[in-house]
């Protein structure tokens, strides 16, 4: 059974930085496209960033220039580096990835990690 486990969330002051990790465990042959989403209280889950297996990235307009997405394929781990954090970035952050298992590609979500930015 594959699990995506996020870590690195916490409380930070506005202007600060955090780096989130998302590690895939279990029977993982490889990771395809991987994304970060977030969900603030009372709001729908929204796209934050995406990275392809080849390393191509794209970001939501609200985080462009402040957030960086990266991946370490030998470690089956995805990262989201967040700089110049704003109170509006407060949310639960989720990773999502296509995981290759025994020749089949399946999509998985992590359980989420809370990021709180104080003003």
C-alpha positions as CSV (number, residue, x, y, z in Angstrom):
1,X,0.0,0.0,0.0
2,X,1.4,3.4,-1.0
3,X,1.2,6.4,1.3
4,X,2.1,10.0,0.8
5,X,3.2,11.6,4.0
6,X,3.6,15.4,4.3
7,X,5.7,17.1,6.9
8,X,7.2,20.5,7.5
9,X,4.2,22.6,8.3
10,X,3.9,24.8,11.3
11,X,3.4,28.4,12.5
12,X,5.5,31.2,11.0
13,X,5.4,34.9,11.0
14,X,4.5,36.9,7.8
15,X,7.6,37.2,5.7
16,X,9.0,33.9,6.9
17,X,9.7,30.7,5.1
18,X,8.8,27.0,5.4
19,X,9.8,23.9,3.4
20,X,7.2,21.2,3.1
21,X,8.1,17.6,2.2
22,X,6.0,14.8,0.8
23,X,7.5,11.3,1.0
24,X,6.0,8.3,-0.8
25,X,6.3,5.1,1.0
26,X,5.3,1.5,0.2
27,X,5.6,-0.3,-3.1
28,X,6.7,2.7,-5.3
29,X,8.4,2.1,-8.6
30,X,8.4,5.8,-9.4
31,X,6.5,9.1,-9.2
32,X,5.0,10.8,-12.2
33,X,3.4,14.2,-12.2
34,X,3.2,15.6,-8.6
35,X,1.3,18.6,-7.3
36,X,0.7,20.6,-4.2
37,X,-2.8,21.9,-3.3
38,X,-4.0,23.8,-0.3
39,X,-7.3,24.4,1.4
40,X,-8.1,27.3,3.7
41,X,-10.9,27.2,6.2
42,X,-14.3,27.7,4.4
43,X,-12.7,27.6,1.0
44,X,-12.3,25.0,-1.7
45,X,-9.1,23.1,-2.2
46,X,-7.0,25.0,-4.7
47,X,-4.0,24.3,-6.9
48,X,-0.6,25.6,-5.7
49,X,2.2,24.1,-7.8
50,X,2.9,21.2,-10.2
51,X,6.1,19.5,-11.3
52,X,6.4,16.9,-14.1
53,X,8.8,13.9,-14.0
54,X,11.1,15.9,-16.3
55,X,11.1,18.8,-13.9
56,X,8.8,21.3,-15.7
57,X,7.0,23.4,-13.2
58,X,4.0,25.8,-13.0
59,X,2.5,27.7,-10.2
60,X,-0.7,29.4,-9.1
61,X,-0.5,33.2,-9.7
62,X,-0.9,33.8,-6.0
63,X,2.4,32.0,-5.2
64,X,4.4,32.6,-8.4
65,X,7.9,34.0,-7.5
66,X,7.5,33.1,-3.8
67,X,7.1,29.3,-3.9
68,X,9.4,26.6,-5.4
69,X,8.5,23.0,-6.1
70,X,11.1,20.3,-6.5
71,X,11.5,16.6,-6.4
72,X,14.1,14.0,-5.4
73,X,13.2,10.9,-7.3
74,X,15.7,8.5,-5.7
75,X,14.1,9.4,-2.4
76,X,10.5,9.4,-3.8
77,X,10.1,12.8,-2.2
78,X,8.4,16.0,-3.3
79,X,9.1,19.4,-1.8
80,X,7.5,22.8,-1.6
81,X,9.7,25.7,-0.5
82,X,7.6,28.7,0.6
83,X,9.2,32.1,1.0
84,X,7.8,35.6,1.8
85,X,4.8,33.9,3.4
86,X,1.6,35.9,3.9
87,X,-1.4,35.4,6.2
88,X,-3.4,34.5,3.1
89,X,-1.1,31.4,2.7
90,X,-2.6,29.9,5.8
91,X,-4.1,26.6,4.9
92,X,-3.8,22.8,5.0
93,X,-1.3,21.8,2.3
94,X,-1.8,18.5,0.4
95,X,0.5,16.7,-2.0
96,X,-0.9,14.7,-4.8
97,X,1.0,12.4,-7.2
98,X,0.7,9.7,-9.8
99,X,2.5,6.7,-8.4
100,X,3.8,3.9,-10.5
101,X,3.3,0.4,-9.0
102,X,4.0,-2.8,-10.8
103,X,3.5,-1.1,-14.1
104,X,0.3,0.7,-13.2
105,X,-0.2,4.4,-12.5
106,X,-2.4,5.4,-9.6
107,X,-3.2,8.8,-8.1
108,X,-2.7,9.4,-4.4
109,X,-3.3,12.2,-1.9
110,X,-1.4,12.9,1.3
111,X,-3.2,13.6,4.6
112,X,-2.2,17.2,4.7
113,X,0.0,19.5,6.8
114,X,-1.1,22.7,8.4
115,X,0.6,26.0,7.6
116,X,-0.3,29.0,9.7
117,X,1.1,32.4,8.9
118,X,0.6,35.1,11.6
119,X,0.5,38.8,10.7
